[in-house]
Amino acid sequence: MSTTSPHDLNSLGQPVGFPVADWTPPPLPSTETMEGRFCRLEKLDAACHAASLYAANSLDAEGRMWTYLGYGHFDSEEAYRPWVDEVSSKGDPLFFAIIDTESGRAIGVASYLRIDPRVGSIEVGHLAYSPLLQGTTAATEAMFLMMKRAFDHGYRRYEWKCDALNAPSRAAAQRLGFTFEGIFRQAIIVKGRNRDTAWFSIIDKEWPALRGVFERWLDPANFDEEGKQRTRLSDLTTPATPTPIIRQASPAEAGIVSGILTEAAQWLTEKGEPLWKAGELSPDTIATDVADGLFYLAWIKGDAAGVFKMQDEDQLFWPDLPQREAIYLHRIAVRRSHAGGGVLDAMIDFARHATIAANRRFLRLDCVASRHKLCAVYEKRGFVKHSERQVGPYFVARYQQEVS
């Protein structure tokens, strides 16, 4: 639902994070009951909840709900109760029992964990939803209530992590409005097996809109007489086009940068508009610029979708103008599989914010003057032709836009 965070440039021209002014760490999450219309969440207590939970969990005869958890299944209530006793005595993870409002029975558990008030980060996890809770409105409402408490307390980041092979959990995270951030390979070992971990998050600036989505979905008007939803939550939380995530390319990603540029060069050649030569796009050729932090990659759901190079000087194409009044873009390319998906707009918007952060007046780029369609693409995005110039074998149109 968002791009990477805005950033500044320091006195060395290096990108640095935006300032977090007057930061006050939030309190540890409250253990008070969270009340909803379909469920309530009470601090887990063996005496109050263990018997009901075990009975509900036992309806999962195959033990599917335990496959991706680091514990379970439990063969008897006698085996399950000590586990509840142990985990309910801790503050991190902080477990809650999910109580069905209508029946009053405990039918699932969830917890906060990796609670770090210093930086305002908190995770939701240890979801053990019995068959009585799976797929219900209460299951979704429980997650909303836990999100709401975390952000009401003042946390900046709310995390969801799961086994990368756990497709239902990954789908649930995205349905709930989390943004996929990537996969940590060989992150941990669970029940003697490797686990690659998929990471998702919601951040505080996204919460007001997402809270409105949940409140709209949970509104009684969204359900018919039989309790069936009229509008699916996923229709409200999943953007029609995924938003690209922009970040600086690492030295290890020189091959990815080269691959995108080479694909673009081949496509232009096939169109009869050759631009870059293959040799100048090899990983070895661009490695220094990548290592110097000049290249940025646009990612969509873990796929590298576009690339651009951002410089704070350009003596080759703009030698006649003051260098320090602008940021300069080069090597802009979008993979054909992502053409028209908003990648170019996201990359230009990122560069525009970087220009503002660097206290520069203009964002500048150039293209071969005879490529009229590409010139029109840039003009559509707010660039104005400054001039034309012969640069080596290229006759280029130079464009700029004034930022504010």
Residue, then its C-alpha position, 0 to 999 in steps of 0.5 A: m500500500s506504500t512506497t519506501s519512506p521519504h528520505d533526505l540527503n546529508s551533506l555528503g550527498q548520501p540518502v538518510g532517513f527522514p527525521v523522527a521528531d519528538w519521538t516518545p516510545p509507546p507503552l507496552p501493550s495493555t492487557e485489558t480486554m478488547e471488545g468487538r461485535f463478533c468477538r472479544l480478546e481476553k488475556l490468556d489464562a489457563a483456568c479460564h480458557a484452556a478447556s474451551l480452547y482444547a475442545a475447539n482445537s480438537l475439531d481439527a482432527e488432522g492437526r493442520m492448524w499446527t503445521y507451521l507453528g513451533y509447537g503442537h499439536f497436543d494429544s490431550e488437554e493435560a498436555y495442552r494446559p501446561w503450555v497455556d500456563e507457560v505462555s500466558s505467564k509471559g509479557d512477550p509474547l503476550f497471548f490473548a484468547i479470542i472469545d466468540t461473543e455469541s457462545g462465550r467460548a474461547i475458540g482461538v489465540a493470538s499474541y503480540l510479540r517482538i515488542d520494541p517500544r524503543v523504535g515503536s515496532i510490534e508484531v502479531g503472531h502465534l495465531a492458532y485459530s480453531p476450526l470454529l474461528q477459521g474463516t469467520t468474521a470474528a477472525t478478521e475482527a480479532m486482527f482489527l482489534m489487535m492492530k487498533r490497540a497497537f496503533d492507538h498506543g503509538y506504535r509506528r510499525y506492525e509486523w506479520k511474519c510467517d513461513a514462506l510456504n504457508a500460502p494461507s497465512r501470506a494471503a491472509a496478511q495481504r487481505l488484512g492490508f499488510t504490505f509484503e516486504g520480502i523473504f528471509r531465507q533460512a531464517i530459522i529451524v522449526k520442528g527440525r525443518n528449514r523455514d524461510t520467513a515472509w515479512f509483512s508490515i503496516i506502518d502508522k501513516e497507513w493506519p488511518a485509511l486502513r482503519g476506515v476500511f475495517e470499520r466499513w467492512l465490519d459495519p452491519a450494513n455490509f452483511d445481509e440477513e444471513g450474515k454474508q458479506r456484501t463487499r469483500l475485505s480484499d476488495l478494499t485492501t488490495p490495490a488494483t495495481p501494486t505500488p512499487i517499492i523503490r530502494q537503492a540497489s546494493p552491490a550484489e544487485a549489479g546483475i539485476v540492474s544490468g539485466i533490466l537495462t539489457e532487456a530494455a536495450q534489446w527491446l529498443t533495438e528490435k524496434g529500430e531505435p538502438l540506444w545503449k550498447a550491450g557492453e556498456l550495460s554489463p554487471d562489471t561495467i556498471a559495478t562501480d556506479v552501483a557500489d557508489g549508490l547511484f542506481y535504484l531499483a523498483w520492486i513489485k511483490g519481490d520482482a525487480a520491475g524497473v531501474f534508474k540512475m540518479q546523480d547530483e552532477d552531470q557534466l556530460f549532458w548539462p555542462d553549461l548549467p550550474q551543477r548543484e541546482a539539480i538532480y539528474l536522471h539517467r538509465i531509466a528502464v522498466r521491464r516490459s512485463h511491468a510496462g503501464g503498471g505505474v513503475l515509471d511514475a513511482m521512480i520519477d516521484f521518488a526522484r522528485h522527493a530526493t530532489i526536494a530533500a537535497n534542496r535542489r531546484f530542478l529534476r533533469l533528464d535527457c533522451v534522444a530528440s528523435r524519440h518523440k513518443l518518449c519525449a511526450v511521456y516525460e512531458k506528460r509527467g511534468f517535464v519541460k524541454h529546456s534545450e537540445r544538444q549534441v553529446g557525442p553520437y547522440f542529439v538529445a532533448r534536455y528536459q527539466q521540471e522545477v520541484s517545490 
